[in-house]
Amino acid sequence: MKIIIGQPRLEQHLLQLEAELKQHPDADIIFYPEGYLNQNVEDACRLAAEYGTMIVSGHRRLQERPKDRSIIISKAGEIVLEKAKYTPAETIVEQGWKISTLLCDELVLQGFCNESIGNVDIVMHSIGVGMFSEEQYSEWVEEASKIAMQQHCLVMGTSHADGSYRDSEISIPISYCITPDGEVVLASRSDTRTRTILLDRGITEPSSKESEEKQLKISIAPFS
């Protein structure tokens, strides 16, 4: 499976998303930050169907509390997951991979609440803006590593390339990818290049979760 991890700038429309869909026509999933889609969900559904690519991101319903939502749009342009922030995890399946989401500070405030959904293969962590300190950056990568090991799954995250938390003068854009054994194979700070992640289980009849993890192959480009 081919996943594109993007770190777009904050924008009113979906120009960067459409540009990456055009640039990566063979991608299975475009993974974008919290709040990127916002009022443009209908346009995102149209683009997903037009390019045959799943979109994982976030948007806001400004009249509701909490206002932030994680969202997954299928290759057919249908919303297959929409979850309010701070609620239990939900899942979808793409090419045999069971995928769930985390939204920004859910990572540290409640962790990954999967009691009702069982095992997952990938947790996709959409983050709003960059980290407000090096300490926060290290803490969030460490917490993501713990979830990867606890859940025996891949965990990956991405933030916008710009914007800051409240009045912070510091903003460290982040993207990362961590394997089920907790190995950090991508940890990017202040480097907003788009990453391509190729996943291959390398097996046809897995006998156990452990055997899947041992044969999981991950390729990342650009690596550094």
Residue frames as qw, qx, qy, qz and C-alpha x, y, z in Angstrom:
[[0.000, 0.889, 0.458, 0.000, 0.00, 0.00, 0.00],
 [0.428, 0.277, 0.010, 0.860, 1.24, 3.48, -0.88],
 [0.262, -0.842, -0.423, 0.208, 0.61, 6.28, 1.64],
 [0.350, 0.537, -0.010, 0.768, 1.49, 9.92, 0.99],
 [0.421, -0.663, -0.416, 0.460, 2.16, 11.93, 4.16],
 [0.284, 0.654, 0.176, 0.679, 1.74, 15.62, 3.42],
 [0.347, -0.517, -0.374, 0.687, 2.52, 18.71, 5.48],
 [0.228, 0.671, 0.412, 0.572, 0.52, 21.44, 3.72],
 [0.065, 0.073, -0.244, 0.965, 0.29, 25.07, 4.70],
 [0.195, 0.536, 0.655, -0.496, -2.94, 26.29, 6.22],
 [0.029, 0.013, -0.480, -0.877, -5.22, 27.41, 3.38],
 [0.511, 0.205, 0.271, -0.790, -8.83, 28.27, 2.60],
 [0.822, 0.340, -0.183, -0.419, -9.16, 25.83, -0.28],
 [0.893, -0.195, 0.401, 0.060, -7.65, 22.45, -1.24],
 [0.505, 0.794, -0.315, -0.125, -5.02, 23.54, -3.76],
 [0.069, -0.600, 0.794, -0.063, -2.16, 21.65, -2.12],
 [0.663, 0.009, 0.713, -0.226, -4.22, 18.49, -1.71],
 [0.767, 0.588, 0.168, -0.193, -5.25, 18.52, -5.36],
 [0.309, 0.791, -0.524, -0.066, -1.64, 19.14, -6.46],
 [0.277, -0.422, 0.856, -0.112, -0.44, 16.11, -4.49],
 [0.759, 0.258, 0.545, -0.245, -3.24, 13.94, -5.84],
 [0.654, 0.732, -0.121, -0.149, -2.12, 14.89, -9.36],
 [0.117, 0.734, -0.667, 0.045, 1.53, 14.24, -8.49],
 [0.186, -0.235, 0.937, -0.178, 0.85, 10.81, -6.93],
 [0.670, 0.065, -0.281, -0.684, -1.84, 9.17, -9.09],
 [0.686, 0.025, -0.726, -0.046, -0.94, 5.69, -7.84],
 [0.063, -0.256, 0.666, -0.698, -1.28, 6.56, -4.14],
 [0.361, -0.405, -0.837, -0.078, -3.75, 4.56, -2.09],
 [0.368, -0.795, -0.436, 0.207, -4.02, 7.12, 0.73],
 [0.235, 0.582, -0.135, 0.766, -3.25, 10.82, 1.12],
 [0.562, -0.552, -0.514, 0.340, -2.69, 11.58, 4.82],
 [0.143, 0.606, 0.010, 0.783, -3.13, 15.22, 5.90],
 [0.151, 0.073, -0.607, 0.777, -3.28, 17.19, 9.19],
 [0.053, -0.594, -0.718, 0.358, -6.11, 17.99, 11.58],
 [0.091, 0.767, 0.270, -0.575, -8.39, 20.75, 10.37],
 [0.215, -0.220, 0.545, 0.780, -7.03, 20.90, 6.82],
 [0.075, 0.404, 0.792, 0.452, -10.31, 20.11, 5.06],
 [0.086, 0.261, 0.361, -0.891, -12.52, 22.34, 7.23],
 [0.529, 0.468, 0.283, -0.649, -15.43, 23.68, 5.13],
 [0.408, 0.521, -0.553, -0.506, -14.21, 21.86, 2.01],
 [0.534, -0.107, 0.828, -0.131, -15.36, 18.31, 2.78],
 [0.736, 0.538, 0.334, -0.241, -17.60, 18.12, -0.29],
 [0.430, 0.800, -0.393, -0.139, -14.71, 19.20, -2.51],
 [0.212, -0.507, 0.834, -0.050, -12.46, 16.62, -0.84],
 [0.702, 0.167, 0.663, -0.200, -15.02, 13.89, -1.54],
 [0.668, 0.717, 0.020, -0.199, -15.09, 14.95, -5.19],
 [0.197, 0.763, -0.613, -0.049, -11.30, 14.87, -5.42],
 [0.484, -0.289, 0.816, -0.128, -11.07, 11.46, -3.74],
 [0.757, 0.383, 0.504, -0.158, -13.47, 10.01, -6.30],
 [0.512, 0.825, -0.167, -0.171, -11.84, 11.80, -9.22],
 [0.204, 0.695, -0.688, 0.052, -8.35, 10.49, -8.39],
 [0.898, -0.083, -0.417, -0.109, -9.36, 7.18, -6.80],
 [0.421, 0.282, -0.604, 0.616, -7.42, 7.96, -3.62],
 [0.533, -0.657, -0.523, 0.101, -8.49, 7.65, 0.01],
 [0.110, 0.637, -0.209, 0.734, -8.11, 10.85, 2.06],
 [0.621, -0.512, -0.513, 0.299, -7.38, 10.78, 5.80],
 [0.199, 0.394, -0.130, 0.888, -7.46, 14.18, 7.50],
 [0.157, -0.490, -0.667, 0.539, -9.60, 16.36, 9.75],
 [0.021, -0.515, -0.326, -0.792, -12.15, 19.13, 9.60],
 [0.013, -0.128, -0.567, 0.814, -14.21, 21.31, 11.93],
 [0.185, -0.659, -0.643, -0.344, -17.91, 21.72, 12.66],
 [0.168, 0.310, -0.280, 0.893, -17.76, 25.19, 14.16],
 [0.526, -0.429, -0.049, -0.732, -21.23, 25.07, 15.73],
 [0.901, -0.276, -0.318, -0.104, -20.55, 21.86, 17.64],
 [0.173, -0.712, 0.603, -0.315, -18.45, 20.95, 20.69],
 [0.411, -0.522, 0.367, 0.651, -15.96, 19.47, 20.34],
 [0.495, 0.731, -0.053, -0.467, -15.68, 21.09, 16.92],
 [0.121, 0.584, -0.745, -0.297, -12.79, 19.00, 15.57],
 [0.925, 0.129, 0.252, -0.254, -13.41, 15.77, 13.66],
 [0.267, -0.352, 0.799, 0.407, -11.15, 13.15, 12.14],
 [0.730, 0.480, 0.123, -0.471, -12.40, 12.07, 8.74],
 [0.359, -0.202, 0.814, 0.410, -11.67, 9.33, 6.21],
 [0.622, 0.531, -0.018, -0.575, -13.01, 9.60, 2.66],
 [0.794, 0.029, 0.590, 0.143, -12.97, 6.44, 0.53],
 [0.278, -0.169, 0.616, 0.717, -11.61, 6.10, -2.99],
 [0.104, 0.548, 0.752, 0.352, -15.21, 6.31, -4.16],
 [0.006, -0.390, -0.027, -0.920, -15.59, 9.73, -2.53],
 [0.613, -0.588, -0.418, -0.324, -17.74, 8.57, 0.38],
 [0.205, -0.617, 0.524, -0.550, -17.22, 9.51, 4.03],
 [0.779, -0.083, -0.619, -0.052, -16.49, 6.16, 5.69],
 [0.585, -0.395, -0.503, 0.499, -15.33, 7.49, 9.07],
 [0.001, -0.667, 0.036, -0.745, -16.07, 10.73, 10.88],
 [0.658, -0.414, -0.552, 0.301, -15.19, 10.86, 14.58],
 [0.195, -0.927, 0.007, -0.319, -15.47, 13.72, 17.06],
 [0.314, 0.523, -0.597, 0.520, -12.37, 14.55, 19.07],
 [0.204, -0.316, 0.708, -0.597, -12.02, 12.82, 22.47],
 [0.866, 0.007, 0.123, -0.485, -14.38, 9.96, 21.55],
 [0.746, -0.234, 0.615, 0.101, -13.46, 6.25, 21.29],
 [0.057, -0.406, 0.697, 0.588, -11.58, 5.03, 18.24],
 [0.801, 0.414, 0.271, -0.337, -13.30, 3.77, 15.10],
 [0.424, -0.315, 0.720, 0.451, -11.91, 1.82, 12.14],
 [0.735, 0.548, -0.075, -0.393, -12.14, 1.24, 8.42],
 [0.757, -0.158, 0.563, 0.291, -10.43, -1.41, 6.26],
 [0.467, 0.792, -0.243, -0.310, -8.39, -0.64, 3.15],
 [0.627, 0.498, -0.598, -0.026, -6.71, -3.45, 1.20],
 [0.831, -0.191, -0.506, 0.129, -6.89, -5.69, 4.26],
 [0.342, 0.142, -0.446, 0.815, -5.30, -3.06, 6.55],
 [0.336, -0.759, -0.557, 0.020, -7.45, -2.08, 9.54],
 [0.311, 0.338, -0.084, 0.884, -6.98, 1.68, 9.97],
 [0.314, -0.794, -0.492, 0.172, -7.91, 3.98, 12.84],
 [0.246, 0.716, 0.000, 0.653, -7.26, 7.61, 13.73],
 [0.446, -0.546, -0.382, 0.598, -5.98, 9.91, 16.46],
 [0.182, 0.849, 0.236, 0.436, -6.60, 13.64, 16.43],
 [0.116, 0.751, -0.269, 0.591, -3.87, 15.97, 17.69],
 [0.112, -0.484, 0.647, -0.578, -3.75, 16.10, 21.53],
 [0.923, -0.168, -0.077, -0.338, -5.89, 12.98, 21.89],
 [0.720, 0.345, -0.540, 0.267, -2.45, 11.36, 21.80],
 [0.284, 0.235, -0.628, 0.686, -1.52, 12.68, 25.23],
 [0.424, -0.242, 0.259, -0.834, -4.90, 13.46, 26.81],
 [0.843, -0.059, 0.261, -0.467, -6.62, 10.11, 26.33],
 [0.328, -0.311, 0.863, 0.226, -4.30, 7.87, 24.33],
 [0.390, 0.097, -0.698, -0.593, -5.70, 5.38, 21.87],
 [0.543, -0.006, 0.592, -0.595, -9.09, 4.15, 23.13],
 [0.455, 0.233, -0.699, -0.500, -9.69, 0.92, 21.25],
 [0.378, -0.094, 0.825, -0.409, -11.59, -1.23, 23.76],
 [0.684, 0.377, 0.434, -0.449, -14.53, -1.78, 21.42],
 [0.638, 0.667, -0.239, -0.301, -12.62, -2.26, 18.14],
 [0.952, -0.104, 0.213, 0.194, -9.85, -4.76, 18.98],
 [0.602, -0.290, 0.367, 0.647, -6.58, -4.88, 17.11],
 [0.440, 0.871, 0.039, -0.213, -5.69, -2.38, 14.38],
 [0.833, 0.205, 0.154, 0.490, -2.91, -2.31, 11.79],
 [0.363, 0.310, 0.043, 0.878, -2.37, 1.45, 11.37],
 [0.166, -0.813, -0.425, 0.361, -3.17, 4.47, 13.54],
 [0.389, 0.482, 0.218, 0.754, -3.07, 7.75, 11.59],
 [0.352, -0.638, -0.387, 0.565, -2.48, 10.76, 13.83],
 [0.264, 0.697, 0.279, 0.605, -3.58, 14.06, 12.27],
 [0.424, -0.470, -0.300, 0.713, -2.01, 17.02, 14.13],
 [0.187, 0.931, 0.297, -0.100, -3.07, 20.65, 13.76],
 [0.253, 0.918, -0.267, 0.150, -0.04, 22.94, 13.90],
 [0.615, 0.398, -0.575, 0.363, 3.59, 22.39, 14.79],
 [0.689, -0.426, -0.471, 0.349, 4.98, 21.58, 18.23],
 [0.113, -0.960, -0.008, -0.256, 5.47, 24.55, 20.58],
 [0.321, -0.781, 0.534, -0.043, 8.76, 23.21, 22.00],
 [0.423, 0.415, -0.804, -0.050, 11.43, 20.57, 21.50],
 [0.230, -0.116, 0.849, -0.462, 10.18, 18.94, 24.71],
 [0.699, 0.296, 0.304, -0.576, 6.69, 18.59, 23.25],
 [0.627, 0.505, -0.507, -0.309, 8.13, 17.16, 20.04],
 [0.200, 0.322, -0.908, 0.179, 10.03, 14.49, 21.99],
 [0.412, 0.030, 0.699, -0.583, 7.06, 13.75, 24.25],
 [0.737, 0.360, 0.071, -0.568, 4.65, 13.22, 21.37],
 [0.585, 0.442, -0.660, -0.163, 7.00, 10.92, 19.44],
 [0.010, 0.232, -0.900, 0.368, 7.61, 8.96, 22.64],
 [0.559, 0.151, 0.524, -0.624, 3.87, 8.62, 23.34],
 [0.742, 0.429, -0.242, -0.455, 3.25, 7.49, 19.76],
 [0.368, 0.400, -0.838, 0.043, 5.98, 4.86, 20.15],
 [0.277, -0.077, 0.812, -0.508, 4.27, 3.54, 23.30],
 [0.713, 0.309, 0.229, -0.587, 0.96, 3.20, 21.44],
 [0.610, 0.483, -0.562, -0.282, 2.68, 1.42, 18.55],
 [0.202, 0.270, -0.916, 0.218, 4.13, -1.17, 20.93],
 [0.400, 0.057, 0.671, -0.622, 1.00, -1.50, 23.08],
 [0.716, 0.415, 0.196, -0.526, -1.28, -1.98, 20.08],
 [0.593, -0.098, 0.707, 0.372, 1.27, -3.83, 17.90],
 [0.498, 0.751, 0.423, 0.092, 0.53, -1.49, 15.01],
 [0.438, 0.274, 0.141, 0.845, 2.05, 1.18, 12.83],
 [0.092, -0.855, -0.364, 0.357, 1.54, 4.73, 14.06],
 [0.443, 0.226, 0.252, 0.830, 2.13, 7.72, 11.78],
 [0.070, -0.817, -0.409, 0.401, 1.45, 11.42, 12.20],
 [0.403, 0.322, 0.269, 0.813, 1.60, 14.74, 10.40],
 [0.075, -0.716, -0.358, 0.594, 1.04, 18.44, 11.12],
 [0.404, 0.899, 0.155, 0.065, 0.61, 21.54, 8.99],
 [0.681, 0.281, -0.071, 0.672, 3.78, 23.20, 7.74],
 [0.084, 0.389, -0.150, 0.905, 2.82, 26.50, 9.41],
 [0.573, -0.622, -0.258, -0.467, 0.70, 27.89, 12.23],
 [0.221, 0.287, -0.714, 0.599, 1.36, 27.90, 15.96],
 [0.438, -0.493, -0.746, 0.091, -0.37, 26.81, 19.15],
 [0.274, -0.864, -0.352, 0.233, -2.14, 29.76, 20.78],
 [0.082, 0.987, -0.133, -0.024, 0.43, 32.54, 21.22],
 [0.804, -0.328, 0.316, 0.383, 3.56, 30.41, 20.97],
 [0.200, 0.842, -0.348, -0.360, 6.42, 31.98, 19.06],
 [0.152, -0.381, 0.885, 0.218, 7.75, 28.50, 18.26],
 [0.855, 0.266, 0.154, -0.418, 6.23, 26.11, 15.74],
 [0.176, -0.426, 0.854, 0.239, 8.02, 22.89, 14.84],
 [0.787, 0.232, -0.248, -0.514, 6.28, 21.07, 11.96],
 [0.412, -0.327, 0.841, -0.124, 6.29, 17.32, 12.56],
 [0.859, 0.173, -0.276, -0.394, 5.76, 14.10, 10.67],
 [0.261, -0.464, 0.831, -0.160, 6.62, 10.61, 11.86],
 [0.860, 0.063, -0.378, -0.337, 6.20, 6.89, 11.34],
 [0.310, -0.480, 0.755, -0.320, 6.74, 4.19, 13.97],
 [0.524, 0.101, -0.807, -0.252, 6.74, 0.42, 13.53],
 [0.778, -0.442, -0.305, -0.325, 4.79, -2.09, 15.69],
 [0.802, -0.217, -0.360, 0.425, 7.94, -2.80, 17.73],
 [0.324, -0.884, -0.144, 0.305, 8.37, 0.90, 18.54],
 [0.577, -0.103, 0.294, 0.755, 11.14, 1.67, 16.05],
 [0.194, 0.838, 0.122, -0.494, 10.99, 5.28, 14.86],
 [0.662, 0.193, 0.511, 0.514, 11.63, 4.96, 11.12],
 [0.215, 0.584, 0.239, 0.746, 10.68, 8.57, 10.36],
 [0.327, -0.750, -0.391, 0.420, 10.86, 11.52, 12.76],
 [0.386, 0.463, 0.231, 0.764, 10.86, 14.80, 10.88],
 [0.220, -0.778, -0.341, 0.480, 11.08, 18.20, 12.58],
 [0.066, 0.808, -0.108, -0.575, 10.96, 21.46, 10.63],
 [0.090, -0.228, 0.784, 0.570, 11.24, 19.53, 7.37],
 [0.565, 0.365, 0.373, -0.639, 7.97, 19.84, 5.49],
 [0.264, 0.298, -0.750, -0.528, 8.72, 17.70, 2.47],
 [0.866, 0.014, -0.027, -0.499, 6.02, 15.24, 1.45],
 [0.254, -0.379, 0.890, -0.020, 6.88, 11.64, 2.37],
 [0.775, 0.130, -0.428, -0.446, 5.93, 8.48, 0.51],
 [0.431, -0.340, 0.787, -0.282, 5.49, 5.34, 2.63],
 [0.679, 0.168, -0.601, -0.387, 5.25, 1.93, 0.97],
 [0.574, -0.307, 0.639, -0.410, 3.89, -0.90, 3.12],
 [0.699, 0.224, -0.616, -0.286, 4.23, -4.59, 2.24],
 [0.785, -0.424, 0.332, -0.305, 3.34, -7.40, 4.59],
 [0.208, 0.550, -0.798, -0.131, 5.24, -9.88, 2.45],
 [0.184, 0.000, 0.968, -0.169, 2.99, -12.78, 3.42],
 [0.422, -0.147, -0.558, -0.699, -0.22, -14.29, 2.12],
 [0.727, -0.431, -0.486, -0.222, -1.37, -16.43, 5.03],
 [0.002, -0.558, 0.552, -0.620, -0.24, -14.89, 8.31],
 [0.604, -0.246, -0.753, 0.085, -0.37, -17.37, 11.18],
 [0.442, -0.653, -0.445, 0.425, -0.19, -14.71, 13.88],
 [0.033, 0.998, 0.054, 0.013, 0.15, -11.00, 14.51],
 [0.516, -0.674, 0.405, 0.340, 3.79, -11.58, 15.45],
 [0.650, 0.095, 0.583, 0.478, 4.60, -13.21, 12.12],
 [0.327, 0.855, 0.333, 0.226, 3.00, -10.27, 10.28],
 [0.216, -0.958, 0.135, 0.131, 5.18, -7.79, 12.16],
 [0.636, -0.414, 0.503, 0.414, 8.36, -9.72, 11.45],
 [0.536, 0.249, 0.612, 0.526, 7.72, -9.69, 7.71],
 [0.167, 0.928, 0.297, -0.150, 6.36, -6.14, 7.45],
 [0.573, 0.085, 0.214, 0.786, 8.44, -4.11, 4.99],
 [0.019, 0.927, 0.264, -0.267, 8.43, -0.32, 5.12],
 [0.548, 0.192, 0.222, 0.783, 10.05, 1.99, 2.56],
 [0.066, -0.883, -0.284, 0.368, 10.11, 5.76, 3.06],
 [0.506, 0.185, 0.283, 0.793, 11.10, 8.42, 0.53],
 [0.455, 0.599, -0.514, 0.413, 12.67, 10.86, 0.88],
 [0.737, -0.326, -0.531, 0.261, 14.15, 9.26, 3.99],
 [0.465, -0.585, -0.219, 0.627, 16.00, 12.30, 5.30]]
